[in-house]
Amino acid sequence: MPNPARIFISSAYDRKLVPFRSDLKRELEEAGHSPLLFEDNFYPWQTDFMKTCLQKVMESDIFILLLNDNVGTYWAEDKCTPTYQEFRTAIKEGKYVIAFLDSDIKQIYEEHIRKDLDRRYKKYIEEKHRNPDYTIDIVYQVINEDLGRSQREKIESIHPFIWAFIYDVQAARIWTEELVLAQAPKAYKKIKGYLSDRLGEGIKLVPMKEDIHDNAIAAQDFTVYQDYTLNLLSYLHMGTITDWENFLETAMEPLMGDYIYQRPATMLAEEIGKFEKCNALTVYKKAEDKIRLCGYAGATSPSFEYDLTNDDSYVVSALTRDTNVIGYSEDKNVLYYAITTKDYVLCFHYPMDQTWSNTKVEAFKEEIEYAIINTTTLYTDFLADLIGGIQYDWE
């Protein structure tokens, strides 16, 4: 039996689009395809209906996006809509995307929004060395600072997120066709033409699907944590550490790497790189006007001491500022994460993937720290508390 292409049709709910969506479904079915629409295919609805929608996007072969002047449900806290989240999922999953944009909205966007939005977006990247977390933040700058009074009046009935959505679609190199509802048959013909071209290129009708796993902190296995704490405590005698190298080797063991995300823990989290398993760890302690090495383990040859006036040292900066410090060596492609506990500083070394540079690390320091804390905090908090309570004297 033939295996029909699964085609996800995505748009905000709008009464003006209902007949178009219904007729498009019929046209696709008559052409032998299997269209997926929220209102027709996703029963029974789960409590988390977005999870169902996104799963259907992942299961589809082709994604058709319809955009007009209706933003639909807008989640202000997450700065996105269900349709936008579906679109981002389609891009992430490598789906073939066909986008249609209401002709009137497209004209307004091209005449009043696109040029200033593109200029401000590129300026942000030039200054911050990263993409903005949310394009709509730049849209608001355009509306408030670049548009004249008559322009603002012209677009006041249109939700600003529409402009952000259009920009992100085009930034993903998706060509946007004009949608004129009064000429719906032309749109149906054009869509079927796209499908014919794409299927002729050999689109996979039954693509392999990756398993979907939740990234969780390394605190799920209590047995592992219990073994970790007991093993570290076994190196203590009379308030001192008996074997620093083995103690720190044990301390590093569960400090695994993980992915780093822009907009972490949000609906729009986007992978930007990865840090690897911790491969070295040093511990320093304040000694009058210096900071001196207590012990180390792993792939490092640390300096024995630093003056507290040494601004180039990450461990000194962490101690004098009493805060966590992130450093990076582009030559070694290693990230240094220094944390303090009383008079001690612990510095963890994490190799990075090949996408990182000094500029990128500086731009994403908060996201990097979030990823490290999210992955390792249970173990590093215990380790820091333990070291903060020990006695250490240099012989």
C-alpha positions as CSV (number, residue, x, y, z in Angstrom):
1,M,0.0,0.0,0.0
2,P,1.3,3.6,-0.7
3,N,2.5,5.5,2.3
4,P,1.1,9.0,2.1
5,A,3.1,12.1,3.0
6,R,2.1,13.5,6.4
7,I,1.5,17.2,6.1
8,F,1.0,19.4,9.2
9,I,-1.0,22.5,8.5
10,S,-0.2,25.2,11.1
11,S,-1.9,28.6,11.7
12,A,-3.5,30.6,14.5
13,Y,-7.2,30.0,14.9
14,D,-9.0,32.5,12.8
15,R,-12.5,32.2,11.4
16,K,-11.3,33.7,8.1
17,L,-8.9,30.8,7.8
18,V,-11.3,27.9,8.7
19,P,-12.7,27.5,5.1
20,F,-9.2,27.7,3.6
21,R,-7.8,25.1,6.0
22,S,-10.7,22.8,5.4
23,D,-10.5,23.1,1.6
24,L,-6.7,22.7,1.7
25,K,-7.1,19.5,3.7
26,R,-9.6,18.1,1.1
27,E,-7.3,19.1,-1.8
28,L,-4.3,17.3,-0.2
29,E,-6.3,14.2,0.6
30,E,-7.5,14.0,-3.0
31,A,-3.9,14.2,-4.0
32,G,-3.1,11.2,-1.9
33,H,-1.5,12.9,1.1
34,S,-2.4,12.8,4.8
35,P,-2.9,16.3,6.2
36,L,-2.8,16.9,9.9
37,L,-5.0,19.7,11.4
38,F,-5.4,20.4,15.1
39,E,-9.2,20.6,14.9
40,D,-9.5,17.3,13.0
41,N,-6.7,15.0,14.0
42,F,-5.6,15.5,17.6
43,Y,-8.4,14.0,19.5
44,P,-8.6,13.1,22.3
45,W,-6.9,16.3,23.4
46,Q,-4.5,15.8,26.2
47,T,-4.1,18.2,29.2
48,D,-0.9,19.4,27.6
49,F,-2.2,20.0,24.2
50,M,1.0,21.6,23.0
51,K,2.9,18.4,23.7
52,T,0.4,16.7,21.4
53,C,0.8,19.3,18.6
54,L,4.6,19.3,18.7
55,Q,4.7,15.5,18.6
56,K,2.5,15.6,15.5
57,V,4.9,18.2,14.0
58,M,7.8,15.8,14.6
59,E,5.9,12.9,13.1
60,S,5.0,14.9,9.9
61,D,7.0,15.0,6.7
62,I,6.0,18.5,5.5
63,F,5.0,21.6,7.5
64,I,2.7,24.2,5.9
65,L,2.6,27.6,7.7
66,L,-0.2,30.1,7.3
67,L,0.3,33.6,8.7
68,N,-2.2,36.5,8.6
69,D,-3.0,39.4,11.0
70,N,-4.3,37.2,13.8
71,V,-1.6,36.3,16.3
72,G,-3.8,33.8,18.1
73,T,-2.9,32.8,21.7
74,Y,0.1,34.9,22.8
75,W,2.0,33.7,25.9
76,A,3.6,37.0,27.2
77,E,5.9,35.3,29.7
78,D,7.4,33.0,27.0
79,K,7.1,35.6,24.2
80,C,5.7,33.1,21.7
81,T,2.5,31.5,20.4
82,P,1.5,27.9,19.8
83,T,1.9,28.4,16.0
84,Y,5.4,29.8,16.5
85,Q,6.4,26.9,18.7
86,E,5.2,24.5,16.1
87,F,7.2,26.4,13.5
88,R,10.4,26.3,15.6
89,T,9.9,22.6,16.1
90,A,9.6,22.0,12.4
91,I,12.8,23.9,11.7
92,K,14.7,22.1,14.5
93,E,13.5,18.7,13.2
94,G,14.5,19.6,9.6
95,K,11.0,19.5,8.1
96,Y,10.3,20.8,4.6
97,V,8.5,24.1,5.3
98,I,6.1,25.9,3.0
99,A,5.1,29.3,4.3
100,F,2.2,31.5,3.2
101,L,1.8,35.1,4.4
102,D,-1.3,37.3,4.0
103,S,-0.6,39.7,1.2
104,D,-1.8,42.8,3.1
105,I,0.4,41.9,6.1
106,K,3.4,41.2,3.9
107,Q,3.0,44.6,2.3
108,I,2.9,46.4,5.6
109,Y,5.9,44.4,6.9
110,E,8.0,45.2,3.8
111,E,7.1,48.9,3.7
112,H,7.2,49.8,7.4
113,I,9.0,47.1,9.5
114,R,11.5,44.9,7.7
115,K,14.3,47.4,7.0
116,D,14.5,48.9,10.6
117,L,14.0,45.5,12.2
118,D,16.8,44.0,10.1
119,R,19.1,46.9,10.9
120,R,18.5,46.7,14.7
121,Y,18.8,42.9,14.7
122,K,22.1,42.9,12.9
123,K,23.4,45.7,15.2
124,Y,22.5,43.7,18.2
125,I,24.5,40.7,16.9
126,E,27.4,43.0,16.1
127,E,27.5,44.5,19.6
128,K,26.5,41.4,21.7
129,H,28.0,38.7,19.5
130,R,24.9,36.6,19.8
131,N,21.3,36.5,18.5
132,P,18.7,38.3,20.6
133,D,16.8,35.9,22.9
134,Y,13.5,37.2,21.5
135,T,13.0,39.1,18.2
136,I,9.9,40.8,19.6
137,D,12.1,42.8,21.9
138,I,13.7,44.3,18.8
139,V,10.3,44.8,17.2
140,Y,9.2,47.0,20.2
141,Q,12.3,49.1,19.7
142,V,11.4,49.6,16.0
143,I,7.8,50.5,16.9
144,N,8.7,52.9,19.7
145,E,11.9,54.5,18.3
146,D,11.8,54.2,14.5
147,L,8.2,54.5,13.3
148,G,6.4,57.7,12.8
149,R,3.0,58.5,14.3
150,S,1.1,57.6,11.1
151,Q,3.0,54.3,10.8
152,R,2.2,53.3,14.4
153,E,-1.5,54.1,13.8
154,K,-1.4,51.9,10.7
155,I,-0.2,48.9,12.6
156,E,-1.8,49.5,16.0
157,S,-4.4,46.8,15.5
158,I,-1.8,44.2,14.7
159,H,0.0,42.4,17.5
160,P,3.8,43.1,17.3
161,F,4.6,39.4,17.5
162,I,3.4,39.1,14.0
163,W,6.4,41.1,12.8
164,A,8.8,39.1,14.9
165,F,7.3,35.9,13.5
166,I,7.7,37.0,9.9
167,Y,11.3,38.0,10.5
168,D,12.2,34.7,12.1
169,V,10.6,32.8,9.3
170,Q,12.6,34.7,6.7
171,A,15.7,34.5,8.8
172,A,15.4,30.7,8.6
173,R,15.6,31.1,4.9
174,I,12.0,30.1,4.3
175,W,10.5,31.8,1.3
176,T,7.1,33.3,2.1
177,E,4.5,33.1,-0.6
178,E,1.6,35.6,-0.6
179,L,-1.8,34.4,0.6
180,V,-4.9,35.9,-0.9
181,L,-7.9,34.1,0.5
182,A,-10.1,35.3,-2.3
183,Q,-7.7,33.4,-4.7
184,A,-7.5,30.2,-2.6
185,P,-7.4,27.8,-5.6
186,K,-4.1,29.5,-6.7
187,A,-2.7,28.7,-3.3
188,Y,-3.8,25.1,-3.4
189,K,-2.2,24.7,-6.8
190,K,1.0,26.3,-5.6
191,I,1.2,24.1,-2.6
192,K,0.7,20.9,-4.7
193,G,3.4,22.2,-7.0
194,Y,5.8,22.5,-4.1
195,L,4.9,19.0,-2.9
196,S,5.4,17.6,-6.4
197,D,8.9,19.2,-6.6
198,R,9.8,18.1,-3.1
199,L,8.6,14.5,-3.5
200,G,10.4,14.4,-6.8
201,E,13.7,15.2,-4.9
202,G,13.1,12.1,-2.8
203,I,11.5,13.2,0.4
204,K,11.4,10.5,3.0
205,L,7.9,9.4,3.7
206,V,8.9,7.3,6.7
207,P,11.8,9.2,8.2
208,M,13.8,7.8,11.1
209,K,12.8,9.5,14.4
210,E,15.3,10.3,17.1
211,D,14.3,9.3,20.6
212,I,13.1,12.4,22.6
213,H,14.8,12.6,26.0
214,D,14.5,15.2,28.7
215,N,17.7,16.8,29.9
216,A,17.6,16.6,33.7
217,I,20.1,17.5,36.4
218,A,22.4,14.7,37.7
219,A,20.4,14.4,40.8
220,Q,18.0,11.6,39.8
221,D,19.9,8.6,41.1
222,F,20.1,8.8,44.9
223,T,22.4,5.8,45.1
224,V,25.0,7.5,42.9
225,Y,24.9,10.6,45.1
226,Q,25.1,8.5,48.3
227,D,28.2,6.7,47.0
228,Y,29.7,10.0,45.9
229,T,29.4,11.6,49.4
230,L,30.6,8.5,51.2
231,N,33.6,8.1,48.9
232,L,34.6,11.7,49.5
233,L,34.2,11.5,53.2
234,S,36.5,8.5,53.2
235,Y,39.4,10.8,52.3
236,L,38.9,12.9,55.5
237,H,40.8,12.3,58.7
238,M,40.8,14.6,61.7
239,G,39.3,17.5,59.5
240,T,42.0,17.2,56.8
241,I,42.1,15.6,53.4
242,T,44.6,12.7,53.3
243,D,45.0,12.3,49.5
244,W,44.2,15.4,47.5
245,E,44.7,13.9,44.1
246,N,42.4,10.9,44.6
247,F,40.0,13.0,46.5
248,L,39.6,15.4,43.6
249,E,39.6,12.5,41.0
250,T,36.6,11.1,42.9
251,A,35.0,14.6,43.1
252,M,35.2,15.0,39.3
253,E,33.8,11.6,38.4
254,P,30.0,12.5,38.2
255,L,30.6,15.9,36.7
256,M,29.3,15.1,33.2
257,G,29.0,17.4,30.2
258,D,25.8,18.6,28.7
259,Y,24.2,20.9,26.0
260,I,24.1,24.6,26.4
261,Y,20.9,26.4,25.4
262,Q,19.9,30.0,24.5
263,R,16.7,30.8,26.4
264,P,17.1,27.7,28.6
265,A,14.1,26.2,30.4
266,T,11.7,28.0,28.1
267,M,9.5,26.8,25.2
268,L,12.0,28.3,22.8
269,A,15.2,26.8,24.2
270,E,17.7,26.4,21.4
271,E,21.0,24.4,21.5
272,I,24.1,26.6,21.0
273,G,26.9,24.2,22.0
274,K,28.1,21.7,24.5
275,F,30.6,21.4,27.3
276,E,32.3,18.0,28.0
277,K,32.9,16.0,31.2
278,C,35.1,17.8,33.7
279,N,38.7,16.8,33.1
280,A,40.6,18.7,35.7
281,L,40.0,20.3,39.1
282,T,42.1,22.6,41.3
283,V,41.6,23.9,44.8
284,Y,43.3,27.1,46.2
285,K,43.2,28.7,49.6
286,K,43.8,32.3,50.6
287,A,47.1,32.9,52.4
288,E,47.6,36.5,53.5
289,D,48.1,38.4,50.3
290,K,48.3,35.4,48.1
291,I,46.2,32.4,47.0
292,R,47.9,29.0,47.1
293,L,47.3,25.6,45.7
294,C,46.0,22.9,48.0
295,G,45.6,20.1,45.5
296,Y,44.7,19.3,41.9
297,A,43.8,16.4,39.7
298,G,43.3,15.7,36.0
299,A,44.7,17.3,32.9
300,T,46.3,20.4,34.3
301,S,49.6,21.8,35.5
302,P,48.5,24.5,37.8
303,S,50.5,27.4,39.2
304,F,51.4,27.0,42.9
305,E,50.2,30.5,43.9
306,Y,48.9,33.8,42.7
307,D,49.1,37.3,44.2
308,L,45.7,38.6,45.1
309,T,46.3,41.6,42.8
310,N,46.5,39.3,39.8
311,D,43.5,40.3,37.8
312,D,44.2,37.7,35.1
313,S,43.7,34.8,37.4
314,Y,40.2,33.3,37.4
315,V,40.6,31.9,40.9
316,V,41.8,35.2,42.3
317,S,38.9,37.0,40.6
318,A,36.4,34.5,42.2
319,L,37.9,35.0,45.7
320,T,38.3,38.8,45.6
321,R,34.8,39.3,44.1
322,D,33.2,36.5,46.2
323,T,31.3,35.3,43.1
324,N,31.4,32.5,40.6
325,V,33.7,33.3,37.6
326,I,33.8,31.8,34.1
327,G,37.0,31.9,32.1
328,Y,38.0,30.4,28.8
329,S,41.2,29.5,27.0
330,E,40.7,29.6,23.2
331,D,44.1,27.9,22.6
332,K,43.1,24.9,24.8
333,N,39.4,25.2,24.1
334,V,38.8,24.7,27.9
335,L,36.2,26.5,30.1
336,Y,37.2,27.3,33.7
337,Y,34.4,27.6,36.2
338,A,35.6,28.9,39.6
339,I,33.5,28.9,42.7
340,T,34.3,30.0,46.3
341,T,33.6,28.5,49.7
342,K,35.0,30.5,52.7
343,D,38.7,31.0,52.0
344,Y,38.9,28.3,49.3
345,V,38.4,28.5,45.5
346,L,37.5,25.4,43.4
347,C,38.2,25.7,39.7
348,F,36.6,23.1,37.4
349,H,37.9,22.6,33.9
350,Y,35.5,21.7,31.1
351,P,36.6,21.0,27.5
352,M,34.2,22.6,25.0
353,D,33.0,21.6,21.6
354,Q,34.6,23.1,18.5
355,T,32.0,25.9,18.1
356,W,33.3,28.0,20.9
357,S,35.5,31.1,20.9
358,N,36.4,33.9,23.3
359,T,33.7,36.0,21.8
360,K,31.0,33.3,22.0
361,V,31.8,32.4,25.6
362,E,31.7,36.1,26.6
363,A,28.3,36.5,24.9
364,F,26.7,33.4,26.5
365,K,28.3,33.4,30.0
366,E,24.9,33.3,31.8
367,E,23.7,30.4,29.6
368,I,26.9,28.5,30.2
369,E,26.7,28.9,33.9
370,Y,23.0,27.8,33.9
371,A,23.9,24.6,32.0
372,I,26.8,23.8,34.4
373,I,24.7,24.4,37.5
374,N,21.7,22.5,36.1
375,T,23.9,19.5,35.4
376,T,26.3,19.4,38.3
377,T,25.0,21.5,41.2
378,L,24.1,18.6,43.6
379,Y,27.7,17.3,43.5
380,T,29.5,20.6,43.4
381,D,27.5,22.1,46.3
382,F,28.3,19.1,48.5
383,L,32.0,19.3,47.5
384,A,32.2,23.0,48.1
385,D,30.6,22.7,51.6
386,L,32.9,19.8,52.4
387,I,36.1,21.7,51.4
388,G,34.9,24.9,53.1
389,G,34.9,23.0,56.4
390,I,38.4,21.3,56.2
391,Q,41.6,22.4,57.8
392,Y,44.6,23.0,55.6
393,D,48.1,24.2,56.4
394,W,51.1,24.4,54.1
395,E,54.1,22.4,55.4
